[in-house]
Amino acid sequence: KAGVTQTPRYLIKTRGQQVTLSCSPISGHRSVSWYQQTPGQGLQFLFEYFSETQRNKGNFPGRFSGRQFSNSRSEMNVSTLELGDSALYLCASSSGLADANTGELFFGEGSRLTVL
Amino acid sequence: AQSVTQLDSQVPVFEEAPVELRCNYSSSVSVYLFWYVQYPNQGLQLLLKYLSGSTLVKGINGFEAEFNKSQTSFHLRKPSVHISDTAEYFCAVSRRGGYQKVTFGTGTKLQVIP
């Protein structure tokens, strides 16, 4: 069974640009969560999508957005990039079903974004 | 809302020595508890989880953790560490019931010294 796939793995952007990151969950998983990881801040929850609907949202500005497609693949977008957006962006999938929820997440290897 | 506190940001330990990584959580309702490990340039992978039942949970790579409800703690232990255990460890909590987001601690970097 294939794991969670994130693309691209590494990217460099300049301030003011925008970026789109992609995540393909484990087959059968309908929930995709996104986290931002920076040194000292740990993992900060961005948002979670389930069946194409945003179900949970963290405390990030509107420049951070996401969506989920009918095949459960998800994308997140960051517009007007700032230096502070440099981070490892992690995607995690789970079944997302209430009756199967144990909170366990399956992570991809992340997309490392550097903003210059 | 729930929160997780990992008091130690870095823990150096000699190879073959025991180690304990501390985790405390705060929640007004019952929770599930997790420890994840992150090796350099990789995503997180589940080390162990407490859902219910025995408060002593065994995970992969010889790690174990004990759920202490009265102290709201879920400390991770290993009796003898190996160089390959050098990684960052994250404690996480999720509320029981329905679907809830998972909240992570800030992580503890375990450095095993040869």
Interface residues (C-beta under 8 A of the other chain):
Chain A: V4 Q6 S31 S33 Y35 G40 Q41 G42 L43 F45 E48 F50 R55 N56 L90 A92 G96 L97 A98 N101 T102 G103 E104 L105 F106 F107 G108 E109 G110
Chain B: Y32 F34 Y36 N41 Q42 G43 L44 Q45 L46 K49 L51 F90 A92 V93 S94 G97 G98 Y99 Q100 K101 V102 T103 F104 G105 T106 G107
